[in-house]
Amino acid sequence: MAQNDDFPGWHGTTIIGVKKGGEVVIAGDGQVSLGQTVIKGTARKVRKLSPGGYEVVAGFAGSTADAFTLLERLEAKLEATPGQLARASVELAKDWRTDKYLQKLEAMLIVTDGKDLLVITGAGDVLEPEHEVAAIGSGGNYALAAARGMMESDRDAEAIARDAMAIAADICVYTNGNLTVEKITA
């Protein structure tokens, strides 16, 4: 993903989702940057949601306040459509694209319920990765390439996510090695 100087949030994180062997892992680094300065190194950008007892894991890149707004909206959509992550994600993406308030939000999400792995964007996209790996943020392309290279190995989803994040942290100055990792099984 190319960096966008109008959107400083793209510089501040890497989130990866890996689906393999009946498990899905979402991992994110802890670095928060403001311009060239690291503000915090221990942020949690991967969270578990449990609307109505239905477990979902979500990771976000971009503005933290915007991401929390989107996570709250996603939880509401999941409560309205229990057990239907894809439908709730499409409904969120529709609202995000058409609502004047939501259109200004600058963030992206990777979400999973253990079955589906989806990327939700403000352009109205709900994307299911072709190779069971999705990554967003400033180091997303590095993590994506590293994980795709490991998918044929005997490593499990968590090992692939952790190693891909380590590679991204070595390359991307806006990504650190302080990880939050959440695993969910289908």
C-alpha distance (Angstrom), angle and dihedral (degrees) to the residues before:
residue distance angle dihedral
M1 . . .
A2 3.78 . .
Q3 3.77 117.9 .
N4 3.77 116.0 -106.3
D5 3.81 114.3 -151.1
D6 3.82 90.1 -160.6
F7 3.80 88.6 60.0
P8 3.82 110.4 50.0
G9 3.83 91.3 -179.0
W10 3.81 90.5 77.1
H11 3.80 88.4 68.1
G12 3.78 95.3 58.3
T13 3.77 112.6 68.8
T14 3.77 155.4 13.3
I15 3.81 123.3 -139.5
I16 3.81 124.1 -178.7
G17 3.79 133.2 -174.8
V18 3.81 120.4 -162.7
K19 3.81 124.5 -173.5
K20 3.80 116.3 -165.9
G21 3.79 138.9 136.8
G22 3.80 96.5 5.3
E23 3.80 92.9 -51.9
V24 3.77 133.3 98.8
V25 3.79 121.1 -158.9
I26 3.78 126.2 -169.2
A27 3.79 116.3 -166.9
G28 3.77 130.9 -179.6
D29 3.77 136.3 178.9
G30 3.79 123.6 -120.1
Q31 3.79 103.0 -129.4
V32 3.78 121.6 121.6
S33 3.79 114.3 -173.6
L34 3.76 131.7 -171.9
G35 3.78 106.6 -163.2
Q36 3.80 107.1 -52.0
T37 3.81 94.3 -17.9
V38 3.79 127.1 92.4
I39 3.80 105.6 -135.8
K40 3.80 98.2 179.1
G41 3.78 135.3 2.0
T42 3.81 101.2 -167.9
A43 3.81 105.9 57.0
R44 3.84 118.6 142.7
K45 3.79 108.4 -132.2
V46 3.80 95.1 163.0
R47 3.79 117.3 71.9
K48 3.78 141.1 172.9
L49 3.78 116.9 -126.5
S50 3.80 122.4 -164.3
P51 3.80 109.2 -175.0
G52 3.78 107.7 175.7
G53 3.81 91.6 -12.4
Y54 3.82 91.8 -59.4
E55 3.82 108.2 129.3
V56 3.80 120.6 -137.2
V57 3.79 130.5 166.5
A58 3.81 118.7 -148.3
G59 3.79 133.6 -176.1
F60 3.78 125.2 -169.8
A61 3.78 140.4 -159.5
G62 3.78 124.6 -167.9
S63 3.76 132.2 34.4
T64 3.80 110.9 7.8
A65 3.80 95.5 -144.9
D66 3.81 90.5 48.4
A67 3.81 91.4 48.2
F68 3.81 92.0 51.2
T69 3.79 89.5 51.3
L70 3.80 89.4 52.5
L71 3.81 92.6 46.4
E72 3.82 89.9 52.7
R73 3.82 90.0 50.0
L74 3.81 90.7 47.6
E75 3.80 90.7 51.6
A76 3.80 89.7 52.1
K77 3.81 91.0 49.6
L78 3.82 90.3 49.1
E79 3.81 91.0 50.9
A80 3.82 88.5 52.7
T81 3.83 92.4 47.6
P82 3.84 105.9 29.8
G83 3.79 115.0 -158.9
Q84 3.81 93.5 7.5
L85 3.80 107.1 105.2
A86 3.82 94.9 162.5
R87 3.81 92.5 51.8
A88 3.82 92.8 45.6
S89 3.82 89.9 48.4
V90 3.81 92.8 50.9
E91 3.81 90.3 48.6
L92 3.82 90.1 50.5
A93 3.81 91.8 47.9
K94 3.82 90.7 50.2
D95 3.80 91.5 51.2
W96 3.81 91.1 44.4
R97 3.79 91.8 53.7
T98 3.81 97.9 43.8
D99 3.83 105.8 32.7
K100 3.82 111.6 89.6
Y101 3.83 92.4 -144.0
L102 3.80 95.1 47.0
Q103 3.82 92.9 45.5
K104 3.79 88.5 70.7
L105 3.82 93.2 57.4
E106 3.80 113.6 111.2
A107 3.79 109.9 -156.8
M108 3.80 142.4 92.7
L109 3.80 129.5 -143.6
I110 3.79 136.6 -149.5
V111 3.81 110.4 -161.4
T112 3.79 136.3 178.8
D113 3.77 140.1 175.1
G114 3.80 92.8 -169.2
K115 3.80 92.0 -92.1
D116 3.79 104.4 54.4
L117 3.81 126.0 40.8
L118 3.81 110.9 -162.8
V119 3.80 140.4 174.1
I120 3.82 114.9 -148.5
T121 3.81 119.2 -161.6
G122 3.78 136.2 -175.2
A123 3.79 89.5 -118.3
G124 3.80 87.9 74.0
D125 3.80 94.9 -99.2
V126 3.78 126.4 142.4
L127 3.77 105.2 -174.5
E128 3.79 129.0 -170.6
P129 3.80 108.6 -158.3
E130 3.77 115.2 -117.7
H131 3.81 96.1 -141.2
E132 3.84 99.9 38.7
V133 3.84 91.5 -102.3
A134 3.80 127.7 99.8
A135 3.79 128.6 176.3
I136 3.80 134.9 178.4
G137 3.78 137.8 179.8
S138 3.77 134.3 51.1
G139 3.81 94.4 -47.7
G140 3.80 93.9 35.7
N141 3.78 96.8 108.3
Y142 3.82 91.7 50.7
A143 3.81 92.5 49.1
L144 3.81 91.5 44.3
A145 3.80 93.6 52.5
A146 3.80 92.4 45.9
A147 3.81 93.4 48.7
R148 3.80 93.7 46.2
G149 3.79 88.3 53.4
M150 3.83 90.2 55.0
M151 3.82 99.6 43.6
E152 3.81 94.4 93.2
S153 3.82 92.0 51.7
D154 3.80 124.7 93.4
R155 3.82 90.9 -106.1
D156 3.79 119.0 120.3
A157 3.81 124.4 -122.6
E158 3.80 94.5 -94.4
A159 3.81 94.8 50.7
I160 3.81 90.5 48.6
A161 3.82 92.4 48.9
R162 3.81 93.1 47.4
D163 3.81 94.0 47.5
A164 3.81 93.0 45.1
M165 3.80 90.1 50.9
A166 3.81 90.7 49.6
I167 3.80 89.6 53.8
A168 3.81 91.7 48.1
A169 3.83 90.7 48.9
D170 3.82 90.0 52.9
I171 3.82 91.3 53.4
C172 3.83 107.4 31.1
V173 3.81 116.1 65.1
Y174 3.83 89.7 -157.4
T175 3.83 92.3 59.9
N176 3.80 127.7 72.1
G177 3.80 134.2 -168.1
N178 3.81 96.7 -114.1
L179 3.80 98.9 110.6
T180 3.77 136.3 -166.0
V181 3.80 108.6 -160.5
E182 3.80 125.3 -173.6
K183 3.80 123.6 -177.3
I184 3.78 127.9 -163.4
T185 3.80 130.2 -178.9
A186 3.78 125.4 -143.6
